[in-house]
């Protein structure tokens, strides 16, 4: 079986399911870029633990981890099954790589998981296993986490990171609430940051990418906190040694909230 490429998505707010954005439109067509996987192992920025945790729930419910959105979003369901068997395989691979994973018996799908999957695989017929990020650990850690799970690609599984290429919520909320206007300087800083990643991911420059906090331009303006970028390193590592990234989609909302999607192989 040919190994499936890995994927990083910028999942946006939960209203990506309904707002008709170009990022949402791309997610609806995502299956054109990937063969249908047997299962999905997803690393979401909204699932944070100390050390890796794996969800072994056979029938995860829903987590509406957001406020102030349209009532219809709190009624949506994504009834994809979990897979205790695949979760056990994930645990074994992580243990073999020197991690100390824990197992979570019951945890629903947060919006970093269910919103992109509801658009990309609306039939909800693909088992999903969730793997946590550790917000206290760096890019090297999350890259190694992905590398440990790379063998699953050869079994027909899609390894996916769901975060955001930029994530300055203070800036975006200021604009959405009408308190400030879009800062042209912020637009330029976002473009420089996302362009820096695109150039290096497409050429496979591993060390600068993993040392992004020292190497990339305008880090604090794009990521005041790190957690939403960590799934990118997971997806990058899961593609295996020598992987390169292809930017499948790039769009911007409100002048500076960037949505980049990458395939790694």
C-alpha positions in Angstrom: 0.0 0.0 0.0 1.3 3.5 -0.9 1.8 5.6 2.1 -0.8 8.4 2.5 0.6 12.0 2.7 0.1 13.8 6.0 -1.9 17.0 6.4 -1.9 20.2 8.3 -5.1 22.4 8.4 -5.8 25.8 9.7 -9.2 25.0 11.2 -10.5 28.5 11.9 -13.4 29.2 14.2 -16.3 26.8 14.4 -18.3 29.0 11.9 -15.9 27.7 9.1 -18.6 25.1 8.7 -21.2 27.7 7.7 -19.5 31.0 6.7 -18.8 30.1 3.0 -15.1 31.1 3.3 -12.5 30.0 0.7 -10.8 27.9 3.5 -14.1 26.1 4.2 -14.6 25.6 0.5 -11.2 24.0 0.2 -12.0 21.6 3.1 -15.1 20.5 1.3 -12.9 19.5 -1.7 -10.1 18.0 0.4 -10.9 14.4 -0.4 -9.9 15.2 -4.0 -6.3 15.6 -2.8 -6.2 12.4 -0.7 -7.3 8.8 -1.0 -10.0 7.9 1.5 -8.2 6.7 4.6 -9.1 3.7 6.7 -8.9 5.9 9.8 -7.7 9.4 10.8 -5.2 10.1 13.7 -5.6 13.8 14.5 -3.5 16.1 16.6 -5.7 19.1 17.6 -4.5 22.4 19.2 -7.6 22.2 21.4 -6.6 19.0 23.1 -3.9 19.9 25.6 -2.3 17.5 28.1 1.1 17.1 29.8 2.7 14.4 27.7 0.8 12.6 24.9 -2.7 11.4 25.6 -4.7 9.2 23.2 -8.4 8.9 23.1 -9.6 5.3 23.1 -13.4 6.1 23.2 -15.2 3.9 20.6 -18.0 6.5 20.2 -16.7 10.0 21.0 -19.3 12.7 21.6 -19.2 16.4 20.9 -17.3 19.3 22.6 -18.6 22.8 21.9 -15.5 24.5 23.1 -16.5 28.1 22.0 -18.8 30.9 22.9 -20.7 33.6 21.1 -21.4 31.8 17.8 -24.7 31.0 16.0 -27.0 28.6 17.9 -26.9 26.1 15.0 -23.3 25.4 15.7 -24.1 24.1 19.1 -26.5 21.6 17.6 -24.2 20.1 15.0 -23.0 16.5 15.4 -20.1 14.6 13.9 -20.8 10.9 14.8 -17.7 9.4 13.4 -16.6 6.3 15.5 -13.4 6.1 17.4 -11.1 3.0 17.3 -9.8 1.5 20.5 -7.7 -0.9 18.4 -5.9 1.9 16.5 -5.6 3.9 19.7 -3.7 0.9 21.2 -1.4 0.8 18.2 -0.7 4.6 18.6 0.2 4.0 22.3 2.6 1.2 21.4 4.4 3.2 18.7 4.8 6.1 21.1 6.1 3.9 23.9 8.6 2.3 21.4 9.8 5.8 20.6 10.4 6.6 24.3 7.2 8.6 25.1 5.0 7.8 28.0 1.5 8.1 26.6 -1.7 8.0 28.7 -5.1 6.7 27.5 -8.3 8.8 27.7 -11.3 6.5 27.9 -13.9 9.3 27.3 -13.3 12.5 25.4 -15.5 14.1 22.6 -14.4 15.8 19.5 -13.3 19.5 20.0 -13.9 22.0 17.2 -10.3 21.6 16.1 -11.3 18.0 15.2 -14.9 18.0 14.2 -15.2 21.2 12.1 -12.5 20.4 9.5 -13.6 16.7 9.4 -17.3 17.6 9.0 -16.4 19.6 5.9 -13.8 17.2 4.5 -15.5 13.8 5.3 -19.2 14.7 6.0 -20.4 11.1 6.0 -18.6 10.6 9.3 -17.8 7.0 8.4 -14.0 7.1 9.0 -12.8 6.2 12.5 -11.0 9.0 14.3 -8.4 8.8 17.0 -7.3 11.9 18.8 -3.8 12.6 20.0 -3.0 15.6 22.3 -0.5 18.4 22.0 1.6 19.4 25.0 1.5 23.2 25.1 4.5 23.3 27.3 6.7 21.5 24.8 8.3 22.8 21.6 8.4 22.1 17.9 11.1 19.4 18.3 8.8 17.5 20.7 5.8 17.6 18.4 7.9 16.7 15.3 9.2 13.6 17.2 5.6 12.8 18.2 4.6 12.7 14.6 7.7 10.8 13.5 6.9 8.0 16.0 3.5 7.5 14.3 4.8 7.7 10.7 4.5 3.9 10.1 0.7 4.2 10.3 0.7 5.9 6.9 1.7 2.6 5.4 -1.5 1.1 6.8 -3.8 3.5 5.1 -4.2 6.0 7.9 -4.3 9.8 7.5 -2.1 11.6 10.1 -3.4 15.1 10.5 -2.5 18.2 12.5 -5.3 20.8 13.1 -4.1 24.2 14.3 -3.5 27.5 12.6 -0.6 29.0 10.6 -1.3 32.3 12.5 -3.2 32.7 15.7 -3.3 36.3 17.1 -6.8 36.2 18.7 -6.4 39.5 20.4 -5.9 41.2 17.0 -8.7 39.3 15.3 -11.2 39.9 18.1 -10.4 43.6 18.1 -11.3 43.8 14.4 -14.4 41.6 14.8 -15.8 43.7 17.7 -15.2 46.9 15.7 -12.8 48.4 18.3 -9.9 48.6 15.8 -9.3 48.5 12.1 -7.0 46.1 10.3 -3.4 47.3 10.8 -1.6 47.3 7.4 1.6 46.5 9.2 0.0 43.4 10.6 -0.9 42.3 7.2 2.7 42.6 6.1 3.9 40.7 9.2 1.6 37.8 8.5 2.6 37.6 4.9 6.3 37.5 5.9 5.7 34.8 8.5 3.6 32.5 6.3 5.9 33.0 3.4 8.9 32.1 5.5 7.2 28.8 6.4 6.1 28.1 2.9 9.6 28.5 1.5 11.3 26.3 4.1 8.6 23.6 4.2 8.7 23.3 0.4 12.4 22.8 0.4 12.5 20.6 3.6 14.7 22.9 5.7 14.2 21.0 8.9 16.4 22.7 11.4 15.2 26.3 10.7 11.6 25.1 10.8 12.1 23.4 14.2 13.9 26.5 15.5 11.1 28.7 14.2 11.0 30.9 17.3 14.5 32.1 16.7 14.5 32.0 12.9 11.1 33.1 11.6 10.1 36.8 11.3 7.4 38.4 13.5 6.9 35.4 15.7 5.1 37.1 18.6 2.8 39.0 16.3 1.6 35.8 14.6 1.7 33.5 17.6 1.5 35.2 21.0 1.2 31.6 22.3 2.6 28.5 20.5 -0.2 25.9 20.8 -1.9 26.4 17.4 1.3 25.9 15.5 2.3 22.7 17.2 0.1 20.4 15.0 2.0 21.6 12.0 5.2 20.0 13.4 3.3 16.9 14.2 2.1 16.5 10.6 5.6 17.4 9.3 7.2 14.7 11.4 4.5 12.1 10.6 5.5 12.3 6.9 8.9 10.8 7.8 12.5 11.7 7.2 13.2 14.1 4.3 9.6 15.1 3.9 8.6 18.3 2.2 5.5 20.4 2.4 3.2 21.5 -0.4 1.0 24.4 0.4 -2.4 23.3 -1.0 -4.3 26.4 0.0 -3.6 29.9 1.4 -6.2 32.5 2.2 -6.5 35.4 4.7 -9.5 36.8 6.6 -9.8 40.3 7.9 -6.5 41.2 6.3 -4.3 39.1 8.6 -5.9 35.9 9.9 -4.2 33.4 7.7 -5.4 29.9 6.7 -2.7 27.7 5.2 -3.1 24.0 4.4 -0.1 21.7 3.8 0.3 18.2 2.5 3.6 16.5 3.6 5.3 13.6 1.9 
